[in-house]
Amino acid sequence: MAKRIQIRAHGGPEVLEYVDYQPAEPGPHQVRVTNKAIGLNFIDTYFRSGLYPPPALPSGLGSEGAGVVDAVGSDVTRFKVGDRVAYGSGPLGAYSQVHVLPEANLVLLPDAISFEQAAGVMLKGLTVQYLLRQTYELKGGETILFHAAAGGVGSLACQWAKALGVKLIGTVSSAEKAALAKANGAWATIDYSHENVAQRVLELTDGKKVPVVYDGVGKDTWLTSLDSVSPRGLVVSFGNASGAVDGVNLGILAAKGSLYVTRPTLGTYANNAENLQRMANELFEMIISGKLTVDISQTFALADAAKAQTELSARRTTGSIVLLP
């Protein structure tokens, strides 16, 4: 038997249950991992609330972790018992002491990267990789807007953008978060609690606006993002921290300047084992080289996952949160 967090119904953090369960034996193309550290992310709260319905209830939660392989299926070729591994794209169930995953969802973890670092960076770091290196491939010299620049994804984006020679304008909610974003490499910050974001973007870019806006906030920043991007620019809507963007009339894209919009996901970029490992290798190289620092702001026991999600949803956190089995 092992311990895991599960939900039987959708709701707030109070629906999280810490229970005993029997881990499955790995199938032919599956790997069983003893988790050493587990990542906590906003998307976990979407599955808990029902915004993203899980395949069935009761359901495990979480899609990110790192640990050691303790069993492999009969047809597994890329991993062996004892390998250090990490994952960031599920399936659901990472909030557990033991997790069974498809071989294709795992990457080999270099010795230079700790389990806590990997659990705190896989989903966020791979997200930043596809955003900055694939969805809109930054070459250096651009000025961009990135919402929630002091959060887990934003903190990494600030560092990665600086390493690329990109001027990142980051939105934040307080002077403290502005200082954090600047320390991580943001070129400028805008405190949306008392500043007009679109107007400040116009001023910071000498009236040009930005070619791309990265928006993981969603509903609350949607119109601001449209007003901050230059004609024929791209709004990358990659998250729903404030709620989903809905009821969009495509005519607004014409009115705002023939804009482009995309709603990307990690799964469509890391869509096979080779792409996933390639993306992870670039992420790991950035960490090992010192260009990216993984900020583990808080750790919680796995049993305290509800408390951890409460802190995350209240935006009382910066950097990454890691659960320890």
N, C-alpha and C positions, 0 to 999 in steps of 0.2 A: 504494500500500500504506500501511497504518497499523498502529499497535501497539494491542493490547488485552490484558486479562487474561481467561483462560478456564479452565474446568475440564473435564476429560475423565471424571473419576470423583469421587464424593463422599468427603469425608474432612476432615482438618484443614487448616490454612493451607498445608501443603506441597503440596496438590494445585493451587494456583494457578499458572498458567503465563503468562508474558509472551511473546506471540507476534505475528508478522506476520499481518495479514488484509486482505482486500479489502473496503472498505466498500461497501454496496449503494447503488444509485441509488434516490432516494425514489420510492415509488409515488404514485398520483394524490392521495391524501389524507395524504401523509407529508412530513416535513421532515427534512433532514439538518443536524446541528449539529456544528460544530467545538468540542469541549469546551475550556473554559478552566480549569474546576475541577470536581471530582467529589466528591460526598458519600459518606462511609462510614457504614454503619448496621448495627445488630444483625441486621436482616432479611437482610443480605447473607450473614452466617454461617449462617443457616438454609438458604438455597439451597445454599451450599457443602457443608453437612453432609448434606443430603438431607431435613431436617425438612420443608422445603417443596420438593418436587421441581420442577426446571425443566421446561419443555415437552420438551426433548430434550438429549442430550449429544452432542458437546461444547456447552457453553453459556457465554455471557458472564455477567458478574455486575454488580450495581449497578443502582439505579433512579433515581438523583438526580444532577443536574449543572446546569451553566450554561455558556453559550457564545454563539456567534454563528452565525446561520443561513448555511449556505453553498450550499444548494440546496433547492428546493421542488418538490413534485409538481404535476402539471398542474391539479388541482382545488383547490389550497390557496388560501384567500382571506384568512386572518387574519395571515399572515406573509410577509415578503419577505426576499431575500438581504440580509444585513447587520444584521438585527434582533438585538438583545440578548434572549435568552430563557433560561428556566429550567424545570426539570421535577423532579418528585419522586415520580412513580408509574410509572416504567418506560416501555416494557418493559425486561426485563433486557438489560444490555449497556452500561451507563453507564461501566464501567471501561474506557474506550477513548478514543483520540484523536478519533474521529469516531463519532457515533451517529445512527441513523435512528429517528425516532419518529412516531407518529400526530400529526397537527396538533392534535387535541383534548387531547393530554397536555401541551402546552406552554403557558406563560404569557409574556406580555411582561414584561421586566424593566426597571424604572425605572433611569435613569442614576445615581440616588442610591444604588443598591444594587450593591455590587461583585460580581464573579463568585464570589469566595471566600465572601462572605457568603451569597449565594444557594445555593451548593452545600452550605454548612454548615447551612442553615436550612430548605430547602424541605420535606423529608419531616418533620423534627422539628417545624417551625413549623406546617405544615398539620395535623399530628397534634394539636398543642396547640389549634389553632383549632377543630377539630371536637370535641375532648374537652370543652373549657371553654365553647364557644359553641353547640354543637349537641347532643352526646350527653346532657349534663346542662348546660343553659344556666344559667351562674352569673349572678346578678343583682347580687351585692355583699352583704356582710354574712355570708355563709356561712362555716363552718369545714369544711375538707375535708382528706382524707389523700391524699398523693401519694407513691408509693413511688419510690425511687431519685432523690431530689430533686436530687442533684448531677450527674446524668448529662446527656446532650445534651437529651433531651426535658424532664427535670425542671428543668433550669436555666431553660429558656424558660417552663415552667409557673409556676415561682416568680415570675418577673417579670410574666407576664401576669395571674396571680391578684392580685398586689399592685396592679397598675394597675386592676383591677376592684373593689378594695376587699374582697377575699376573704382570710380567714385560712387560709393553707396550712400544714399540718403535714407536714413532709417526713421520710421515713426515709432514713438514711445509714449508712455502714459505718465512719466514722472521724470524729475531731474535726476534721480538715482539711476533710472533705466537709461536715460540719455548718456550719463557718464559711462555706464557699462558698455553700451553700444559703441561709443567713441573709443573706449579702451580696447575693444575687439576689432577696431579698424574702420568703423563707419566714418565717412568723410564729413557728414553733417547729420544732424538729427532734428526732428520736428516733434514737439510735444503736442499731440492731438487734443490733450485736455484743455488747452487754452490757445492753440495756434490753428489757423486755417491751413490745412495740409496742402491743398491744391495751390493756394496763393503762395505759400512758402516755396513750393517746388518751382513755380514760375519765377520767383525772385532768385532762387539759387541757381537756376539754369539760364539766367538772362533772357527769359521769355521763351525758351525753346521747349520746355518740358522734357520728359524722358522717353527714350525709345521703348522701354519695357518697365512694367510694374509687376512685382511679385507680391501677390495678395493671398495670404493664408488665413485672413480674418473672416472674409466672406461678406455677409449681409451688411454689416455696419460700415464697411469701407468700399463697397462696390462703386458707388457713384464718385467717391473721391478718387478712386483708381482711374476711372474713365476720364476724369477732369485733369489728371496729372500726366497722362501719356500723350505724346506728340501725335500729330496726324499720321495715320497708317502705322501707328505703333501697336505694341502687343500688351494686353493685360493677361497675366498668367494667374488664374484663380485656382489655387492648389489646396485650399482648406476652408473649413467652416467654423472657425473658433467662435464667431458671434452668431452663428446660424447660417443656413444655406441661402445662397443667392437664388431667388426664384422670381417668376413673373416678369422675365426680361423680354422687352420688345426689341427685336433686332434692329429696328429703325434707330434706336439710340446710338448704335455704333456708327451709323452714317452721320447722324447729327453731331457727334463728338469728333468726327474727322476720319471717317473710313477706317475705323479701328478693327483690330483682330483680337479675338479672345480665345483662350484655350483652357480646358479643365483637365490637366494631366494627372496621372497617377503613377506611382512607382512601378506597379505591376506591368504597365505597358512599356516601360523602358527596360526594366530588369526582367524581360520576358522569357529568358532561358538561362541555363546555368552559366554559359560562357559570358553573356552580357552582365549577369549579376556579379560574377567573380571579377570581371574587368573593372566594373564600377567600384567595387569594394577595394580592389588593389589601388586604384587612384586615391580613394579616400584614405586608406591605410598609409600610403606614401606621404600624403599631406600631413598626417599626424606624426609619423616617424621623423619627418624632416623638420618638424617644429613649426610649420606654417599654420597648422590647426591645433588648438588646444581644446580638449574635451572638458567642459566645466560640469562636473558632477556636483550640483548645488546641494542636493539632499539625498540621503538614502533612508529607506523604510524597510522594515521587515515585511515579507510577503503577506503576513497576516494583517498588516496595517494598510493594505492597498486602498481601502475606502478613505482613510485619512489622507493618503497621498493624492488620490483623485480630487478630493475636496480642495486641497491646496492648489492643485494645478488649475482647476476650473475657476477658482477665485483669483487667478493671476497673481498669486503671492509667491511665485517661483521665478527663477531665472535659470538659464542653462538646462541641464538634464536632471531628471529624477530617476533613481535606480532602486528597484526592489531586490532584496536579498532573501533567497529561499532559506 
